[in-house]
Amino acid sequence: MTEVWPGQAYPLGATFDGSGTNFAVFSEIADRVELCLFDEDGTETRVEVSEVDAYVWHCYLPLVQPGQRYGYRVHGPWDPKKGLRCNPNKLLLDPYAKATSGDIDWDQSLFGYDFGDPESRNDDDSARHMMKSVVITPFFDWEGDRRLDIPYNETVIYEAHVKGLTKMHPDLPEELRGTYAGLAHPAITAHLTKLGVTAIELMPVHQFIQDKTLLEKGLRNYWGYNSLGFFAPEASYAASGEGQQVQEFKSMVKAMHAAGIEVILDVVYNHTAEGNHLGPTLSFKGIDNQAYYRLVEDDLQYYMDYTGTGNSLNVRHPHSLQLIMDSLRYWVTDMHVDGFRFDLASTLAREFYEVDRLATFFELVQQDPVVSQVKLIAEPWDIGPGGYQVGNFPPQWTEWNGAYRDTVRDFWRGEPSLGEFASRLAGSSDFYEHSGRRPVASINFVTAHDGFTLRDLVSYNDKHNEANGEDNKDGESHNRSWNHGVEGPTDDPAILAARAREQRNFLATLLLSQGVPMILHGDELGRTQRGNNNTYAQDSEISWVHWDEADRPLMEFTAALINLRRSHPTFRRKRFFTGTTVRTGGVEGDRLNDIVWLHTEGRPMGDDDWKGAKSIGMYLNGHGIAGKDARGGTIVDDHFLLYFNADGPGEVTLPPDEYAEAWDVVIDTGGAADEERVCGADTTLQLGERSLLVLREHSEPEAGPDHSVAASVAALAKNA
């Protein structure tokens, strides 16, 4: 007979203390709660949870150790029309489960009704078909590891998928491919450090489930935006045994930190995998449906859906908010992650119907001493009315800048809005300055998981999503892409050269803009998805990185750009440009603005020059960098000139010597090779078709120290 002690109401979940395990679960509507323990052979032992404090049901089992599989059965009211869906025949996943075992198989028993009769009640027992929660050990030797806290303005983000990045890497042992351990392998960390990125943003690693409709098509949920366990790492990404995914995840984070790379998680707190009123009963629905979900107020059997997934988490309820905050805090304190990117973040701000930047969720984040100190990135939209909220999140937050993506794509495909392009290059002050935020509030990107890869962006006019089984109807149709004359693969050398140049144009624009750049994994290698711009269901070679087909010169170019950005603070300013004049040289130097927009004729842009133009120059005054360094000193850098040409070949005249007497060509995407050229003021240069030119204020290389024998003899003689 299982020995049962009263236990504690806090913390929620299963907590092993070195001797036994405390279990606690919230349910305001439950009449009874049973804790169900499962042996290796699936034998179930039920334990009555009789203690309840403030709607938290709890007990302590002194003999339960890590590895124990368990679930809950909740007895309570069943009246779907009133939003009540308790059914003790359905085994329920602990909302605070730290690890899971098994998967669900979409059996009829997982649903609260009989197929074909939504009004009925199904009482089949779901235990044999249901994923189980697992007790874990919280103990791990971090060996002094801690968050890196890399400043935003020094951050370069690399959006990646655990499996997609590692599955086909030839230097990884087969058993590590597609896993957290694979991410921690030196072959991966060496690539990231050589590239120069400072943070890896992992697509969802919260425990998710496979969609029934995809499985029936022979497909799988690849992206993972279908969370069920907000504390548990996705078990399928673990190379180690059952229940060991937590230890493996922690080891991966420790390895990334040792390489100087932060770990940011893409998190999905806006909905769960239980779907709408026709979805399965797996956890929250059966525990306390009204507390965890937004229901239609005048018809409680239905769910509000701001996400397109069937339901929305109820951020108006204190226990739902506690779940989110406890989860965030757990991933920071116990798993050592460095930040979060919030999927469809506008949903979290819908306390009522409108998106409210003063919503309770943001207030909780603001005052939380743990969560408020990590990187917080919003995807600032959802599918509800008024959901597009770029620029409207609170001051602590940064945002995926969708306007940056669209504007930069339009410019390089030859349909520029020059004024908006200039605003995006300069940090999008029109979005963020009004709320006291700085350029780093803008997470700049050209490509992300949702859409074309960079190579496909310059190779396809149209999406090619036939493999998804939806007759190519899914995915975005307006991609702002250009195939350069041929749809998809070609062996035409002129088209290949144009595409290679365009990829470099995008990367250079992204990495030299003010704000925080984000690169999609594999873009630096020329990865293609064969024109598929919606690979949510492509857990296959369509989505995985083909390391053996890597464009190595493009990778070296990307690394050189990141190094240029890292070496020069003028590209990663902490404050917006002011438009005020500063000296360009010493005390007697000329005065120029901190930023000057230049015509290709070498003069500042006039009002009429902005209309219909497809080329623009940008002067960055290295002596006009606002703010101070870490020691309170003035930040000074070289002056830079950047020319963006989305037109045919032409000429550019460099500005007069008040800007600089001479310039070094640093990058020329229109050139055959990187050529070191020194160009004087007022020099006229050829500007290649659809190309980008970067010049740095010329400086003579410093003479190296004389370490010859003769130098030593001379020094000795001088000191004699």
C-alpha positions in Angstrom: 0.0 0.0 0.0 1.3 3.4 -1.0 2.2 5.7 2.0 0.6 9.1 1.6 1.5 12.3 3.5 -0.4 15.6 3.3 2.4 17.4 1.5 2.4 21.1 0.5 0.4 23.3 -1.8 3.5 24.9 -3.2 5.3 24.5 -5.5 2.8 23.2 -8.1 3.8 20.1 -10.0 5.9 17.1 -8.9 8.9 18.1 -6.7 11.5 15.6 -5.7 13.4 16.7 -2.6 16.0 13.9 -2.4 13.8 11.6 -0.4 10.3 11.6 -1.8 8.0 13.6 -4.1 5.4 16.3 -3.4 2.5 16.5 -5.8 0.3 19.7 -6.2 -2.2 20.6 -8.9 -4.7 23.5 -9.1 -8.4 22.9 -9.8 -11.1 25.2 -8.6 -14.0 23.1 -9.9 -12.8 19.6 -8.8 -14.8 17.5 -6.4 -12.1 14.8 -6.1 -8.6 14.4 -7.5 -6.8 11.1 -8.0 -3.0 10.9 -8.6 -2.3 7.9 -10.9 1.1 6.2 -10.7 2.2 3.9 -13.6 4.7 1.0 -13.4 6.9 0.0 -16.3 4.3 -2.4 -17.6 1.5 0.2 -17.5 -0.1 -1.0 -14.3 -1.9 1.9 -12.7 -2.1 2.7 -8.9 -4.5 5.4 -7.9 -3.8 7.7 -4.9 -6.6 9.8 -3.4 -5.4 13.4 -3.1 -7.4 14.5 -0.1 -5.6 17.7 1.0 -6.7 20.9 -0.7 -5.7 24.5 0.1 -6.9 27.5 -2.0 -8.0 25.1 -4.8 -4.6 23.4 -4.8 -4.8 19.6 -4.3 -1.7 18.2 -2.8 0.0 15.2 -1.3 3.5 13.8 -0.5 4.7 10.3 -1.4 7.8 9.4 0.5 8.8 6.5 -1.7 8.3 8.1 -5.1 11.6 8.7 -6.9 12.7 10.3 -10.2 11.5 8.4 -13.3 8.1 7.7 -11.8 5.4 8.2 -14.5 2.1 9.7 -13.4 -1.1 11.6 -14.3 -4.3 12.9 -12.8 -7.9 12.1 -12.9 -10.2 15.0 -11.9 -13.8 14.3 -10.7 -16.1 17.3 -11.1 -19.0 18.8 -13.1 -19.6 17.8 -16.7 -21.7 20.3 -18.6 -19.9 21.5 -21.8 -22.6 24.1 -22.5 -21.5 25.8 -19.3 -17.8 25.3 -20.0 -17.4 22.4 -17.6 -15.6 19.3 -18.9 -14.4 17.2 -16.0 -14.3 13.5 -16.7 -12.3 11.1 -14.4 -12.1 8.6 -17.2 -9.6 10.8 -19.0 -6.0 10.7 -17.7 -4.6 14.2 -17.6 -1.1 15.5 -18.0 0.2 17.6 -15.1 0.3 21.2 -16.3 3.5 21.5 -14.4 5.1 18.3 -15.6 8.9 18.7 -15.9 9.2 15.8 -18.3 6.9 13.4 -20.3 6.9 9.8 -21.5 5.2 8.4 -24.5 2.9 10.2 -26.9 -0.9 10.3 -27.7 -2.3 8.1 -30.4 -5.6 10.0 -31.1 -7.7 7.1 -29.9 -11.5 7.8 -29.4 -10.9 7.6 -25.6 -8.9 10.8 -25.6 -12.0 12.8 -26.5 -14.9 13.8 -24.3 -17.5 12.9 -26.8 -18.2 10.1 -29.3 -16.9 10.8 -32.9 -19.8 11.9 -35.0 -21.9 13.1 -32.0 -20.3 16.2 -30.3 -23.3 16.4 -27.9 -22.5 13.0 -26.4 -20.3 12.0 -23.5 -17.5 9.5 -23.9 -16.4 7.6 -20.8 -13.7 5.3 -22.4 -10.6 5.3 -20.3 -7.8 7.1 -22.0 -4.8 6.0 -19.9 -3.3 3.5 -22.3 -3.4 6.1 -25.1 -2.2 9.1 -23.2 1.2 10.7 -22.7 2.4 10.5 -19.0 4.1 13.0 -16.8 7.4 12.0 -15.3 9.0 12.9 -12.0 12.5 14.3 -12.5 15.6 15.0 -10.4 16.2 18.7 -10.0 19.9 18.2 -9.3 22.5 19.1 -11.9 26.1 20.2 -11.8 26.2 23.5 -13.6 29.9 24.0 -12.8 29.4 27.7 -12.2 27.4 28.3 -15.3 25.2 31.5 -15.4 23.4 33.7 -17.8 25.7 35.6 -20.2 23.6 38.8 -20.2 25.1 40.0 -23.5 23.9 43.5 -24.2 21.2 43.8 -26.9 23.4 46.1 -29.1 26.1 43.4 -29.2 23.6 40.6 -29.9 23.3 38.7 -33.2 20.5 36.1 -33.1 20.5 32.8 -35.0 17.0 31.3 -35.3 17.3 27.6 -35.4 15.4 24.3 -35.1 16.9 21.6 -32.9 16.4 18.8 -35.4 16.7 20.9 -38.6 20.1 22.2 -37.7 21.6 18.9 -36.6 19.9 16.1 -38.4 22.2 16.0 -41.4 25.5 17.3 -40.0 28.1 14.8 -41.2 30.4 15.3 -38.1 27.7 14.4 -35.6 27.4 10.8 -34.5 24.1 9.3 -35.8 22.6 8.9 -32.4 23.0 12.6 -31.6 21.5 14.0 -34.8 18.3 15.9 -34.2 18.8 16.2 -30.5 19.8 18.6 -27.7 23.0 16.7 -27.4 23.6 17.3 -31.1 23.3 21.0 -30.6 25.9 20.8 -27.8 28.3 18.9 -30.0 31.6 20.9 -30.8 30.8 20.7 -34.6 27.7 22.9 -34.0 29.1 25.3 -31.4 32.3 25.7 -33.6 30.1 26.7 -36.6 28.2 29.2 -34.5 31.3 30.8 -32.9 33.1 31.0 -36.3 30.0 32.7 -37.7 30.0 35.1 -34.8 26.4 34.9 -33.6 25.9 35.5 -29.9 22.5 33.9 -29.3 20.6 30.9 -30.7 16.9 31.3 -30.7 15.4 27.8 -30.6 12.0 27.1 -32.2 9.6 25.5 -29.7 11.1 23.0 -27.3 8.2 22.9 -24.9 6.6 19.5 -25.1 4.1 19.4 -28.0 2.0 16.8 -29.7 1.6 15.6 -33.2 -1.5 16.8 -35.1 -3.9 14.1 -36.1 -4.6 15.6 -39.5 -0.9 15.7 -40.3 -0.3 12.1 -39.2 -3.2 11.0 -41.4 -1.4 12.6 -44.4 1.9 10.9 -43.5 3.3 14.2 -42.2 4.5 15.5 -38.8 4.4 18.8 -36.9 7.9 20.1 -37.5 7.8 23.6 -36.1 6.3 22.6 -32.7 3.7 25.4 -32.2 1.4 23.0 -30.5 2.4 23.0 -26.8 0.9 20.9 -24.1 3.7 20.9 -21.5 5.1 24.4 -20.6 7.7 23.0 -18.3 8.9 19.9 -20.1 11.5 19.8 -22.9 10.2 18.1 -26.0 11.1 14.5 -25.5 11.7 13.6 -29.1 14.7 15.9 -29.2 16.5 13.9 -26.5 19.1 11.3 -27.3 19.2 10.0 -23.8 16.7 7.7 -22.0 13.2 8.4 -20.7 13.1 11.2 -18.2 16.6 12.3 -19.0 15.6 15.1 -21.5 15.9 17.7 -18.7 19.5 16.8 -18.0 20.4 16.7 -21.7 18.8 20.1 -22.2 20.7 21.6 -19.3 24.0 20.1 -20.7 23.2 21.8 -24.1 22.6 25.2 -22.4 25.9 24.8 -20.5 27.8 24.0 -23.7 26.3 27.0 -25.5 27.2 29.3 -22.6 30.8 27.9 -22.6 31.0 28.9 -26.3 29.7 32.4 -25.5 26.3 31.8 -27.0 23.0 32.7 -25.3 20.0 30.4 -25.5 16.6 32.0 -26.3 13.4 30.0 -26.5 10.5 30.5 -28.9 7.6 30.0 -26.5 3.9 29.4 -27.2 1.8 30.6 -24.3 -1.1 31.9 -26.4 -2.8 28.5 -26.9 -2.5 24.8 -26.2 -2.7 21.6 -28.2 -6.2 20.7 -26.9 -7.8 22.7 -29.7 -11.5 23.8 -29.7 -14.7 22.1 -28.4 -14.0 19.2 -30.7 -10.4 18.7 -29.5 -9.1 16.0 -27.1 -9.1 16.2 -23.3 -5.5 15.9 -22.4 -4.8 18.3 -19.5 -6.2 21.8 -19.0 -9.7 21.0 -20.3 -10.3 18.2 -17.8 -8.6 20.0 -14.9 -10.3 23.4 -15.0 -11.5 24.4 -18.5 -12.9 27.8 -17.5 -9.8 28.8 -15.6 -7.3 28.0 -18.3 -9.2 28.9 -21.5 -10.9 32.0 -22.9 -14.5 30.9 -23.6 -17.1 32.6 -25.7 -19.0 34.6 -23.0 -22.5 34.0 -24.2 -21.9 30.4 -25.3 -19.4 28.7 -23.0 -19.1 25.5 -24.9 -17.0 27.3 -27.5 -13.5 28.8 -27.3 -12.2 32.2 -28.2 -9.6 31.8 -30.9 -7.1 34.6 -31.5 -4.4 32.2 -32.8 -6.0 30.1 -35.5 -5.4 27.0 -33.5 -8.8 26.5 -31.8 -8.3 28.1 -28.4 -6.6 30.9 -26.5 -5.1 30.7 -23.0 -7.1 32.7 -20.4 -4.7 35.4 -19.4 -7.5 37.0 -17.3 -7.4 34.2 -14.8 -4.8 34.4 -12.0 -3.9 30.7 -12.1 -3.3 30.8 -15.9 -1.1 33.8 -15.4 0.7 32.0 -12.6 1.3 29.0 -14.9 2.9 31.3 -17.5 5.0 33.2 -15.0 6.1 30.0 -13.1 7.0 28.4 -16.5 9.1 31.4 -17.5 10.8 31.6 -14.2 11.6 27.9 -14.2 13.3 28.0 -17.6 15.4 30.9 -16.4 16.3 29.7 -12.9 16.4 25.9 -13.4 17.3 25.6 -17.1 19.5 28.7 -17.3 18.0 30.1 -20.6 18.7 33.7 -21.5 15.4 34.9 -22.9 12.2 34.2 -24.7 10.5 35.0 -28.0 6.8 35.0 -27.5 4.8 33.6 -30.4 1.7 35.7 -31.3 2.4 37.8 -28.3 -0.6 40.1 -28.9 -2.8 37.3 -27.6 -1.2 37.6 -24.2 -2.3 41.2 -24.0 -6.0 40.5 -24.7 -7.6 40.7 -21.2 -10.9 41.5 -22.9 -11.0 41.9 -26.7 -8.5 44.7 -27.5 -4.8 44.3 -27.3 -3.7 46.3 -24.2 -0.1 47.1 -23.6 -0.9 47.6 -19.9 -2.4 44.1 -19.6 -1.8 42.2 -16.4 0.7 39.9 -18.0 3.0 42.7 -18.9 2.7 44.1 -15.4 3.7 40.8 -13.9 6.7 40.6 -16.2 7.7 44.1 -15.3 7.8 43.5 -11.6 9.2 40.0 -11.7 12.9 40.1 -10.5 13.8 37.1 -12.6 11.8 37.3 -15.8 12.2 41.0 -16.2 16.0 40.7 -16.5 16.2 38.3 -19.5 15.7 39.0 -23.2 12.0 39.5 -24.0 11.1 39.4 -27.7 7.5 39.7 -28.9 6.0 38.5 -32.2 3.8 41.6 -32.1 0.7 40.3 -33.8 -2.0 37.7 -33.8 -5.0 36.9 -36.1 -7.6 38.8 -33.9 -8.9 42.3 -34.7 -6.3 44.9 -34.1 -3.7 42.2 -33.6 -0.9 43.9 -35.5 1.0 45.8 -32.8 4.5 46.5 -34.1 5.9 49.3 -32.0 3.3 49.1 -29.3 4.8 46.8 -26.7 6.0 48.0 -23.3 9.5 49.6 -22.9 11.2 46.4 -21.6 10.3 44.5 -24.7 11.9 44.1 -28.1 9.9 43.1 -31.2 10.2 41.2 -34.4 10.0 44.1 -36.9 7.9 42.8 -39.7 8.0 46.2 -41.4 11.8 45.9 -41.6 11.4 42.6 -43.4 8.9 43.9 -45.9 10.6 47.2 -46.6 14.1 45.6 -47.2 12.6 43.0 -49.4 10.7 45.6 -51.5 13.9 47.7 -51.8 16.1 44.9 -53.2 13.4 43.6 -55.6 13.3 47.0 -57.2 10.1 48.4 -55.6 11.6 50.7 -52.9 9.9 53.2 -50.7 13.1 55.0 -50.1 12.1 57.1 -47.1 10.8 54.0 -45.2 13.9 52.1 -46.2 16.1 54.8 -44.6 13.9 54.7 -41.4 14.4 50.9 -41.2 18.2 51.2 -41.7 18.4 53.8 -39.0 16.6 51.7 -36.3 12.9 52.4 -36.9 12.7 55.3 -34.5 9.2 56.0 -35.9 8.1 52.8 -34.1 10.0 52.7 -30.9 11.3 56.2 -29.9 7.9 57.5 -28.7 7.8 54.9 -25.9 11.3 55.6 -24.6 12.8 52.6 -26.3 16.1 52.5 -28.3 17.2 51.0 -31.6 17.6 47.6 -30.0 13.9 47.3 -29.6 13.8 46.4 -33.3 14.7 42.7 -34.0 15.5 43.1 -37.6 15.1 40.1 -40.0 14.7 39.4 -43.7 13.8 35.7 -43.4 12.5 33.6 -40.5 11.2 30.0 -40.2 7.8 31.2 -41.4 8.4 31.9 -45.1 11.2 31.5 -47.7 14.8 30.9 -46.9 17.2 33.6 -48.1 18.2 31.5 -51.1 14.6 30.8 -52.0 13.7 34.5 -51.6 16.0 35.3 -54.6 15.1 32.1 -56.5 11.3 31.9 -56.5 8.5 34.3 -57.4 5.8 31.9 -56.0 5.4 29.5 -53.2 5.7 25.7 -53.9 4.0 24.0 -51.0 2.6 21.0 -52.8 4.4 18.6 -50.3 2.2 20.0 -47.5 -0.8 18.2 -49.0 -3.0 21.3 -49.1 -2.9 21.9 -52.9 -0.5 24.8 -52.4 -3.2 26.8 -50.7 -1.3 27.2 -47.4 1.4 29.7 -46.8 1.8 33.4 -47.7 1.3 34.2 -51.4 2.7 37.7 -51.3 6.4 37.0 -50.5 8.0 40.2 -52.0 10.5 37.8 -53.7 12.1 37.8 -57.1 13.5 34.8 -59.0 15.8 36.8 -61.3 14.3 35.3 -64.4 13.9 31.6 -63.8 11.7 29.9 -61.2 13.8 27.7 -59.0 17.0 25.9 -59.8 19.0 26.9 -62.9 22.5 26.5 -64.3 22.5 29.9 -66.0 25.7 31.5 -64.6 24.4 35.1 -65.0 21.3 34.3 -62.9 23.3 32.3 -60.3 25.7 35.3 -60.0 22.7 37.7 -59.6 21.2 35.6 -56.9 24.5 35.2 -55.0 24.9 39.0 -55.2 21.3 39.6 -53.9 21.8 37.2 -51.0 24.9 39.3 -50.0 22.9 42.5 -50.4 20.3 41.2 -48.0 22.8 40.0 -45.4 24.9 43.2 -45.5 21.8 45.3 -45.2 20.6 43.3 -42.2 23.9 43.1 -40.4 24.8 46.8 -40.9 21.4 48.2 -39.9 20.7 49.7 -36.4 18.8 47.3 -34.2 19.4 43.6 -33.4 19.9 41.4 -36.4 18.4 37.9 -36.6 19.6 35.3 -39.2 17.6 32.2 -40.1 19.6 29.0 -39.7 21.2 27.9 -42.9 20.8 31.2 -44.7 24.6 31.7 -44.3 25.0 28.3 -46.1 22.6 29.0 -49.0 19.9 26.6 -47.7 16.9 25.9 -49.8 13.5 24.5 -49.1 12.7 24.1 -52.8 10.3 27.0 -52.7 8.2 25.8 -49.8 7.5 28.8 -47.6 5.4 27.0 -44.9 7.4 24.0 -43.7 5.4 23.5 -40.5 4.6 19.9 -41.5 8.0 19.1 -43.2 10.0 17.1 -40.7 12.1 16.0 -43.6 15.0 16.9 -45.8 13.0 19.7 -47.3 13.5 21.6 -44.0 16.7 20.2 -42.6 20.1 21.9 -43.3 22.1 20.1 -46.0 25.6 20.7 -44.7 27.1 18.9 -47.6 25.7 21.4 -50.0 26.8 24.5 -48.1 27.8 27.7 -49.9 31.1 28.1 -48.0 32.0 31.5 -49.6 28.6 32.9 -48.5 29.3 31.6 -45.0 32.7 33.4 -44.9 31.0 36.5 -46.2 28.4 36.4 -43.4 31.1 35.8 -40.8 33.1 38.8 -42.2 30.0 41.0 -41.9 29.3 40.0 -38.3 32.9 40.7 -37.5 32.6 44.1 -39.1 29.6 44.8 -37.0 31.2 43.6 -33.8 34.4 45.6 -34.5 32.6 48.9 -35.1 30.1 50.4 -32.7 28.8 52.8 -35.3 26.7 49.8 -36.6 25.2 48.9 -33.2 24.4 52.3 -31.6 22.6 52.3 -28.3 20.6 55.4 -29.1 18.8 56.8 -32.1 20.4 59.3 -34.4 19.7 62.8 -33.3 20.4 64.7 -36.6 22.6 67.1 -34.6 26.0 68.1 -35.9 29.3 67.0 -34.4 32.9 67.4 -35.4 34.3 64.8 -37.9 37.9 65.3 -36.8 39.8 67.1 -34.2 39.1 70.5 -32.6 39.2 72.3 -35.9 37.3 69.5 -37.8 34.3 70.1 -40.0 30.9 69.7 -38.5 28.5 67.1 -39.9 25.3 65.4 -38.7 25.6 62.0 -37.0 23.9 60.6 -40.1 23.7 62.1 -43.6 21.7 60.6 -46.4 23.6 61.1 -49.7 22.8 61.3 -53.3 24.9 59.3 -55.7 26.2 62.6 -57.0 28.0 63.2 -53.6 25.7 65.7 -52.1 23.1 65.4 -49.3 19.7 64.2 -50.5 17.1 67.0 -51.2 13.4 66.6 -50.7 12.8 65.9 -54.4 15.6 63.3 -54.5 13.6 60.8 -52.4 10.8 60.4 -55.0 11.2 57.4 -57.3 14.9 56.9 -56.5 16.3 53.4 -56.2 19.7 54.3 -54.9 20.8 56.0 -51.7 24.0 56.6 -49.7 24.3 56.7 -45.9 27.1 58.5 -44.0 27.7 57.3 -40.5 29.7 59.8 -38.4 32.0 57.9 -36.1 32.3 60.9 -33.9 28.6 61.2 -33.5 27.7 58.1 -31.5 25.4 59.0 -28.7 25.8 57.4 -25.3 28.8 56.2 -23.3 30.8 53.1 -23.1 30.8 50.8 -20.0 33.4 53.0 -18.2 31.6 56.3 -19.0 33.9 57.2 -21.9 33.0 58.7 -25.3 32.3 56.1 -28.0 34.4 57.0 -31.1 34.6 55.0 -34.3 35.7 55.4 -37.9 33.4 57.1 -40.4 31.5 54.9 -42.8 29.8 55.3 -46.1 27.2 52.8 -47.4 25.6 52.9 -50.8 22.5 50.8 -51.6 21.7 50.4 -55.3 18.6 48.6 -56.3 18.9 49.9 -59.9 21.1 49.1 -62.9 24.8 49.8 -63.1 25.8 53.4 -62.5 28.3 55.8 -60.9 28.6 57.2 -57.4 30.7 60.2 -56.5 32.1 60.2 -53.0 31.3 63.2 -50.9 33.9 66.1 -50.4 36.8 65.9 -48.0 34.8 67.4 -45.1 33.5 63.9 -44.7 36.9 62.3 -45.0 39.9 62.8 -47.2 40.0 59.2 -48.4 38.0 56.0 -48.1 38.8 52.3 -48.1 36.4 49.9 -49.9 35.4 47.3 -47.3 32.5 45.5 -49.1 31.4 45.7 -52.8 28.8 43.0 -53.6 29.0 44.0 -57.2 32.7 43.2 -57.4 34.2 40.0 -58.6 36.3 39.7 -55.4 37.0 41.7 -52.3 39.5 44.3 -53.6 41.3 46.6 -51.2 40.9 50.0 -52.8 41.7 53.5 -51.5 39.5 56.2 -53.0 39.9 60.0 -52.4 37.2 62.4 -51.6 35.1 63.4 -54.7 36.2 60.2 -56.5 33.7 58.7 -58.9 33.3 54.9 -58.6 31.4 52.4 -60.6 28.3 51.1 -58.7 27.4 47.6 -59.9 23.9 46.6 -60.8 21.8 45.9 -57.7 24.8 46.1 -55.4 25.9 47.4 -52.0 29.1 49.3 -51.4 30.6 49.9 -47.9 33.6 52.2 -47.4 35.5 53.1 -44.2 37.4 56.2 -43.5 41.0 55.6 -44.7 43.7 55.1 -42.2 47.3 54.1 -42.8 48.1 50.7 -41.3 50.1 51.1 -38.1 53.7 49.9 -38.4 54.3 46.7 -36.5 56.8 46.6 -33.6 60.4 46.0 -34.6 61.4 42.8 -32.9 64.6 42.2 -34.9 68.0 41.5 -33.4 69.2 44.9 -34.6 66.4 46.5 -32.6 67.5 44.8 -29.4 71.1 45.8 -30.0 70.0 49.5 -30.5 67.9 49.4 -27.3 70.7 47.9 -25.2 73.1 50.5 -26.6 70.6 53.3 -25.7 70.3 52.0 -22.1 74.0 51.5 -21.6 
